[in-house]
Amino acid sequence: MKKIPFSLIKYLALLCALVFTAGNLFYNTPNQLTLLILQIIFGIIYINSCIAEFLSQLAKSNLPYERFFYLPFIVITAKLIKLGAFTIACCILFFSNSNLVFLAGLLLIIIVADVIIFALRIKQRVYYISLFANYVLFVQEEEKKVFAVHIKIIEYRYGIFYLQLQNGKVYNIEVDRIEKKQQTAFIEKFVLWVVCNKLHFTNEAKEKLADIIATAI
């Protein structure tokens, strides 16, 4: 018998909690105490399913042997904005003088699950950059491959690599957001990657990275 995916379980749990909450809002059924108990039960199921889904995906994924832990400010900022917005909405609903307070419970479930998964992603070091033969792999909230053939030129200033693509897009690599003990190794290996793929640095970048480029050549 095929197992039910954790993703399906978590969405069903959230849907059930939403249905019972809507029932209380519009029809006063179930009563408030019963609804509170149901929300706690479905909340636990939802949070545990989120964790199980993450760990299952992590176990199945082929993580690169060498990866550089990388968590740029833009990811942290986006996460804080999202959690902040949900928290404000949760507080407004919680202090409302109506049954809308129970909607705060649903938001709280989502907030707690999101915080736990974010912490697990950091602990398991699944925010990272990896260098492959012909592309750079960025793994943040989503995966993105930047192929060498699409890169027009590379700038380097203030400790940041700017990968300018042929289509005008720019991808930044903030070296100081890489784990400190890995920063030197990353710069050396990234320069070697650039040389091996016959890409070009700007003149300013060549001056700043002259010693490392000479070693790579």
Residue, then its C-alpha position, 0 to 999 in steps of 0.5 A: m500500500k502506497k504511503i500518503p505523502f507528508s505534503l498531503i497530510k499537512y495540507l489536509a490538516l490545515l484544511c480541516a482546521l480551517v473548515f472547523t474554524a469557519g464552522n464556528l464563525f458562521y454556525n457556532t459549530p463546533n463550540q469554542l472549547t472543542l474548536l480549540i482542542l481541534q486546532i491544537i490537534f491539527g496544528i500538531i499534525y501540520i507541524n509534524s508533517c512539515i518537519a517529516e516532509f523536510l527531513s524526507q526531502l533532505a534524505k532523498s536529495n543528492l547534496p553536493y559533496e562540497r558546498f559552501f553554506y550561504l545565507p544572504f541578507i535578502v533571504i533573511t529579510a524576506k523571511l522576517i518580512k513574511l513572518g512579521a506580516f503573519t505575526i501582526a495579522c495573528c496579533i490583530l485577530f487574537f485581540s479582536n472582540s469576536n470569534l475571529v480570534f480563532l483565525a489567529g490559531l491558524l496563523l500561529i500554526i503556520i508561523v510556528a511551522d515556518v520558523i521550525i523549518f527555517a531553523l532546520r534548513i540552517k542547521q542542516r546547512v541547506y542554504y548553500i552555493s556549490l560549484f559544478a563543472n559548468y554551472v554555479l548552483f544557488v540553493q536558497e528557498e529555491e534552487k537556481k543554476v547559473f551556467a557558465v555559458h550564460i555569463k558575460i563578465i564577472e565583477y568583484r568589489y567590496g567582497i562581492f562577486y557580480l555575475q553579469l549574464q548575457n540577458g542583463k540579469v546579475y547574480n551576486i555572491e556576497v563572500d562575507r555571507i559564506e561561513k567565515k572558515q570557508q571564505t578563502a577556499f570559496i574565492e580560490k575555487f571560484v576563481l579557478w572555476v572562472v578560469c576553467n570555464k574561460l570566463h572574463f573578469t573586469n579589469e578591476a577584478k583582475e587587479k584585486l584577484a591577481d595573485i589568486i588568478a595567477t595561481a589558478i592559471 
